[in-house]
Amino acid sequence: MSEPVSPPPAASALTAVMALSPRRRLLAVAVVAIAFVMDLVDTTIVNVAVPAIRQSLGAGPAAVQWLVAGYSMAFAVLLITGGRLGDLYGYRRIFLGGVAGFTIASALCGLATGPETLVAARLLQGLSAALMVPQVLALTQILYPADQRVAVMALFGVLGGLSAVLGPILGGFLIDADLFGLGWRPVFLLNLPVGLLGMALGLSVLPAGRSPHPGRADWMGTVLLAVALSALLLPLIQGRGSGWPAWCLASLAATLPLLALFVWHVRRRIRRVGSALLVPALFRDRAFSVGLVVLVAFQVAMGGFFLVTTLSLQEGLGFTPTGAALIHVPFAVGASIGISVLGRRLILRAGRYTVTAGCLVMAASLPALWGALGGVGGGVAGGGVVNGGLPPLLAAFLAAGIGMGLVAAALTPLTLVQTDPRHAGAAAGVVNATQQLGSALGVALVGLVFFRLADPRTAAAYLNAFGGATALTAAALLVAGLFSLRLPRHLGTGAGAFHV
């Protein structure tokens, strides 16, 4: 997860914060780190729980897609406005409100009695995360001066990596343990003590602070964007199960006019008020615009990848939740190698070709992954019977992770390299929102192909469905790789340059 950059706090707030004791600052960082980890773990843990949720609640393909895509869509729609609300009403207040909402939504998820109530609670989780997450970096900025902030951000990087690895494993363990006969529900209920602890500590240790020059929240823009995205995602997710009725086609046809209305509103609001949900000047920067296209295509690939892989391993091949989670560990290891070892070195020498190489490596690993799945049998409690296919499967996951890591290390710096520093916060918000939107679209599109082919629910059907889903995923990666050739050749050294 990456956070939008927030404007600097007022001088009075900085003065007050500098008077805080080192112990209180550490406790404050611990509180925002709790929220950071809660969001990341919740994002990664849900995919592992999906098969158990399907069996327990009788959730159909559409409900499964909404569990993942709905969270991302709600998160994306309110993300930029969430950052603006922190500027307006104070970072601590909005942060604690987001944590409270996330905790309540987690309880509702754990208590859900049907797919509809669970999806609604997941939407509330996404909206709450959009209030909580933007304040993480804003609070970090006012807790520490720039020379000390690097160490804190490095800590967040370590926590992010650990969350990506341990989140699915923790989820698998909780489901397999079936604590108190609750099945998958502890995956969500785990957030209750964590969230309550974060709120209790946050009330006493987090400093107050807000932007000295906050812009006005663009609620109309937020609503228009939500309606346009719903018009796109709703038919893609619901259409197959509903037999593609006329309303689905009408909704898809309305997407472009609704987006055009959103753009018109943004331009009109800029002329009248001086600020809007988006900053139009950002899109005159070719690097930024091309980078967003690459990001959408890449996130379409990533959005559905983990969902269909988990379903194929658990429902198709008989892996336990823990076994399926452990199979993904090489992917996380590969991603760490791609980001920390290879990506940060290659980007200085190869520039945009780092992104291209990452897309190609991951695209090439998908057919190998599909073939390796064909060599793995299942159906035992230990998590699957291996018919000589496990080493190739792990190697394919490792390669896919390395490819993802290369893209993750280079894409955002190259996208923002020419951005006017005055618009850094707005640009970061758009990048983060685009990442979430691409993920939601990926779940809808890849899920559409996967669930169409995974019927009947047999091992052979799941393998066939996984092949179709990975073909679409590879196509999205190739599109991302092609457009990456239009990114800036190198990071550059100008005012807007990004330094690694």
MIMIMI-469655 format. One record per residue (C-alpha): x, y, z; residue in three letters. Coordinates in pm, whole numbers, plus 32768, in hexadecimal, padded with zeros to 4 digits. Example, Ala and Ser with C-alpha at 12.3 -4.5 7.8 and 13.67 -1.06 7.14 Angstrom:
<rs>
84CE7E3E830Cala/85577F9682CAser/
</rs>
This chain:
<rs>
800080008000met/807481617FBBser/7FEB829B8059glu/7F9783EA7FBFpro/807D85088019val/7FDC860C80FAser/80258780810Bpro/810F87F28222pro/8064883C836Cpro/804589938402ala/81718A2784B8ala/80B48A2A8603ser/806B88B885E2ala/81D8886F8598leu/8244893486CBthr/8155887187A8ala/81C687258719val/833687738749met/82ED879088BFala/8277862688CEleu/83538532898Cser/840A842488C4pro/8336831B8972arg/81F183C18907arg/826D83DF87A2arg/82C0826D879Aleu/81678218881Fleu/80C982FC8719ala/818C824F8603val/811E81008692ala/7FB3816F8677val/7FCC81D68509val/8092809784C3ala/7F717FCD8554ile/7E85806D8457ala/7F7F8039833Ephe/7F9C7EC6838Eval/7E237E9B83C4met/7DDA7F168264asp/7EEC7E4681C0leu/7E9C7D05827Aval/7D297D2C8236asp/7D707D5780C2thr/7E457C1C80ACthr/7D897B4181A2ile/7C347B4C80F8val/7C9D7A8C7FC0asn/7D0079618098val/7BAC796A8144ala/7AD8797D8007val/7AAA78027FD4pro/7A3E77D3813Eala/794F78FB811File/78BA78677FE2arg/7878771E8090gln/77F577B681D3ser/771178C78147leu/76C478317FF4gly/775E795F7F4Aala/774E79587DCFgly/785779D77CDDpro/77CC7B3A7CDEala/77D67B527E5Aala/793A7ACB7E5Cval/79A87BD77D66gln/78FA7CE97E2Ctrp/79AC7C7B7F6Aleu/7AF77CDB7ECAval/7A9A7DDC7DC0ala/799F7E937E9Cgly/7AA67EDD7FA3tyr/7B997F627E9Dser/7A9080347DEFmet/7A1480D47F33ala/7B7B81127FA0phe/7BD481B77E55ala/7AA082947E3Bval/7ACC83347F93leu/7C4A83297FA7leu/7C9484877F21ile/7B7385207FE1thr/7BEC846A8119gly/7D3A851B8102gly/7C8B866880D0arg/7BB0862D8203leu/7CEA85FF82D4gly/7D68874F8259asp/7C1B87F182B0leu/7BBA875683FEtyr/7D0186D4848Agly/7DCC859C8444tyr/7D9584FF859Carg/7C1C852D8592arg/7BEE84988436ile/7CED8385847Bphe/7C3A831385B6leu/7AEB832A8504gly/7B76824A83F2gly/7C00814F84EEval/7AB1814985A4ala/79F38113845Fgly/7AE6800283F1phe/7AC47F508540thr/79477F608539ile/79427EE883D0ala/7A287DC6842Dser/79357D608540ala/78167D6E8447leu/78DF7C958355cys/791F7B948466gly/77AF7B8F84CAleu/77237B898366ala/76107A888330thr/76017A9D81B6gly/76CC7B0C8087pro/760D7C538067glu/76587CC881C9thr/77C47C5F81A6leu/77ED7D238061val/774B7E558101ala/783A7E3D8228ala/79627E1F813Aarg/78F37F5E808Aleu/78ED800B81DDleu/7A4A7F848221gln/7AC7801D80DBgly/7A2B816F8128leu/7AC1816A8286ser/7C18810E81FEala/7C02823B8116ala/7BE0831A8249leu/7CED82668310met/7E068224821Aval/7E4D83878194pro/7E84840182F8gln/7F9B83018336val/809F83C58274leu/800D851582DAala/803A84BF844Bleu/819584338409thr/81F3857C8363gln/819886488494ile/822C85528590leu/838F85578506tyr/8468864C8442pro/84D985E682E6ala/862D85618353asp/858B846D8448gln/84618416836Farg/8529832F828Aval/8558823083A0ala/83E3823383ECval/838981FD827Fmet/848680E0826Fala/83CF80448396leu/8288805E82D6phe/83327FB381AFgly/839B7E8F828Cval/823F7E788323leu/81A87E7A81C7gly/82827D598158gly/82397C8F8291leu/80C47CD08271ser/80C27C568109ala/816A7B108173val/80CD7AD182C7leu/7F6C7B4F827Fgly/7F007A2981A3pro/7FB3792F8285ile/7F0379BC83B7leu/7DB879AC82FEgly/7DF278458297gly/7E4D77E283FAphe/7D187889848Eleu/7C3177DE8395ile/7CD0768683BEasp/7CD076A8853Bala/7B5876EE8534asp/7B6D77AA867Eleu/7A307779874Fphe/798B76E98619gly/798D78418574leu/7A3377D18430gly/7AA078FE835Ftrp/7A0D7A098446arg/7B477A3E851Fpro/7BF17AC283E3val/7B1D7BFC8410phe/7AE27BF18589leu/7C5B7C0085BCleu/7C447D738568asn/7B6B7DBD8699leu/7C757DB187ACpro/7D757E4B86C2val/7C8F7F698661gly/7C1E7FA987C7leu/7D897FB48839leu/7DDD80A88722gly/7CBD818E8780met/7D0E818688F5ala/7E7B81DA88BBleu/7E2D82D287A6gly/7D4C83A58884leu/7E6883D9897Bser/7FA683E888A7val/7F5284688749leu/7F9385DC8712pro/7E9086C4867Fala/7EE787608532gly/7E4F87D783EFarg/7EB7888B82B2ser/7ED28A0782CDpro/7E398A2C8172his/7D42890D8140pro/7C7588F88004gly/7B0088B7800Darg/7A8787507FF0ala/79EE87037E9Basp/78C386307EFFtrp/781386507DB0met/794A85D57CFCgly/796184B17DEEthr/77F684507DACval/781884707C31leu/795183987C31leu/78A582917D0Aala/777782857C20val/785282677AE9ala/7923814E7B7Dleu/77ED80987BF9ser/775980AF7A9Bala/78907FFD7A19leu/78C87EF77B27leu/77607E977B75leu/77117DF87A22pro/786B7D577A07leu/78357CA67B54ile/76BD7C687B4Agln/768B7C3A79D3gly/76F37ACE79A7arg/761A7A4B7AC2gly/74F27B1F7A50ser/75037AB078E5gly/75777C07786Atrp/74267CBC787Apro/73EE7E0977CEala/74457ED47904trp/75A87E4678FEcys/75E37EC1779Dleu/7542801077EDala/761E8036791Fser/775A7FED7858leu/76EC80E3774Cala/76B681F07855ala/781781D378DFthr/78C282BB77E6leu/77B583CD77FApro/77C983BF7975leu/794383DE796Dleu/791F8502787Bala/782E85A57971leu/792E85727A86phe/7A40861879B4val/7955873C7965trp/790B87667AD7his/7A7F87687B2Eval/7ACD88757A2Carg/79A289467A93arg/79F9892F7C02arg/7B6389917BBEile/7AE88ACC7B0Carg/79EE8B267C1Darg/7A918AB27D62val/7BFD8A797D07gly/7C0C890E7D7Bser/7B6887C27D24ala/7B8A864D7D63leu/7C9386407C50leu/7D93873F7BD8val/7D6C87527A5Apro/7ECE87DB7A31ala/7F5786897A9Dleu/7ED685E27962phe/7F9486D0787Farg/80CE861F78F9asp/810784FF7806arg/81CE84327900ala/80B2844879FAphe/7FA083F37901ser/805F82D07866val/80BE825479BFgly/7F5082427A22leu/7EFE817578EBval/801780837942val/7FA280787AABleu/7E3980277A4Dval/7EA37F0D7963ala/7F967E837A64phe/7E977E907B7Fgln/7D917DE87AA2val/7E887CC97A8Eala/7EDA7CCB7C00met/7D757D077C79gly/7CEE7BB77C0Bgly/7E317AEE7C20phe/7E2B7A987D93phe/7CB47A5A7D9Bleu/7CAF795A7C80val/7DF278B87CF7thr/7D6778857E56thr/7C1E77FC7DD1leu/7CD5770E7CE8ser/7DB9768C7DFBleu/7CAB76607F06gln/7B6D760A7E49glu/7C0C756E7D15gly/7D3874B37DA3leu/7CCF747B7F0Bgly/7DD875487FBDphe/7D8775BB811Dthr/7D817734815Bpro/7ED3771F820Athr/7F65764D80F2gly/7EE8773E7FE9ala/7F7A786580ACala/80CD77BE80D2leu/80D9777B7F5Cile/80D178F77F2Ahis/820479358005val/82F879197EDDpro/82327A2D7E31phe/82697B137F5Bala/83DA7AB57F64val/83FA7AFB7DF0gly/834A7C4A7E19ala/84437CAC7F29ser/85647C4C7E46ile/84CC7D0B7D23gly/84937E467DF0ile/85BF7E567ED9ser/86D47D9A7E27val/86937DBE7CB2leu/859A7ED77C7Bgly/864B7FF07D34arg/878D7FA57C78arg/86F67F6B7B21leu/862380A67B23ile/875B81817B36leu/87F180D47A06arg/86CB8056793Bala/85BD81527997gly/847280FF78F0arg/84F37FAF7876tyr/84E87F3979E0thr/836D7F4D79CEval/83697EA67878thr/84467D8A78F4ala/836E7D577A28gly/82307D3C7959cys/82D27C457869leu/83647B6E797Fval/82167B557A2Emet/81597B1578E9ala/824D79FE788Fala/8228795F79E8ser/80AE793579C7leu/80AD781A78C3pro/81B5776C7999ala/80D6779A7AC8leu/7FAC77087A0Ftrp/807A75DF799Dgly/810175A77AFCala/7FA175A57B8Cleu/7F5374887A9Fgly/806173BC7B4Egly/7FCE73ED7CA8val/7EB6730F7D24gly/7DDA734E7E52gly/7CD272CB7F35gly/7D84727E807Cval/7D79733781C4ala/7EED737B81B9gly/7EBA747980A7gly/7ED973BF7F62gly/7F8C728F7ED6val/80B972EF7E08val/80EC72317CC5asn/824572BF7C7Dgly/81B974197C38gly/821474D57D77leu/8377754B7D1Dpro/830875DB7BCBpro/81DD767A7C78leu/82B877257D7Cleu/83AF77937C70ala/8296782B7BA1ala/821478E97CD1phe/837579667D19leu/839F79E47BB4ala/82497A8D7BBAala/82A77B3A7CFFgly/83EF7BB97C6File/83367C487B44gly/823A7CF47C25met/83527D807CFCgly/84047E1A7BD1leu/82C87ED07B6Cval/827C7F3E7CD0ala/83DA7FCC7CFCala/83DE809B7BBDala/827E80F77B4Eleu/821E81FD7C52thr/836E82B87C45pro/835D82C77AC8leu/81F183347AD2thr/823B84557BC0leu/839384B87B3Bval/831585EB7A7Dgln/81FC864B7B6Cthr/81FB87B07BEAasp/8260879F7D5Cpro/813B88877DADarg/8050876F7D42his/810D86527DEDala/7FF786057EE6gly/7EE6860B7DDDala/7FB785317CF4ala/7FFC84307E04ala/7E8984237E56gly/7E2C83E47CEAval/7F3682D27CCCval/7EB782217E04asn/7D4C823E7D98ala/7DA281BE7C3Bthr/7E5080937CD7gln/7D1580377D96gln/7C3380717C69leu/7D0D7F967B8Cgly/7CFB7E817C90ser/7B807E957C9Dala/7B6A7E8B7B22leu/7C587D627B1Agly/7B837C9B7C0Fval/7A527CE47B37ala/7AF07C8D79E6leu/7BCC7B677A4Cval/7AB77AE27B2Cgly/79C17AF57A0Aleu/7A9B7A0C793Bval/7AF779287A5Dphe/799978E77AE4phe/790F78B17987arg/7A057794794Fleu/7A0977057AB3ala/78B776607A8Casp/788675487AEEpro/796A756F7C1Darg/7A5974517BD0thr/7BD674487BD3ala/7BDF743C7A57ala/7AEE75617A39ala/7BB776307B31tyr/7CF975EA7A75leu/7C5276517930asn/7BC5778979D8ala/7D1A77E27A64phe/7DAB77C57907gly/7CA778B5787Cgly/7CD979A9799Bala/7E5479A57979thr/7E3579E17802ala/7D747B22784Bleu/7E6B7B7B795Ethr/7F927B4A7873ala/7EE77C20776Aala/7EBC7D3A7868ala/802C7D1C78C5leu/80937D317757leu/7FBF7E6C772Fval/806A7EFE7861ala/81BE7EA077D6gly/81707F3B7684leu/810180877719phe/822B80877806ser/830480CE76D5leu/8264822976D1arg/82D582777835leu/84008360786Bpro/854582B6780Carg/85EA8306795Bhis/8590839E7AA9leu/863384EB7A51gly/86C485F67B2Cthr/85CB87157B14gly/84F787B37C21ala/83F886A17C09gly/84F385887BF9ala/84C5845C7CD6phe/85F583E27D95his/861782777DFAval/
</rs>
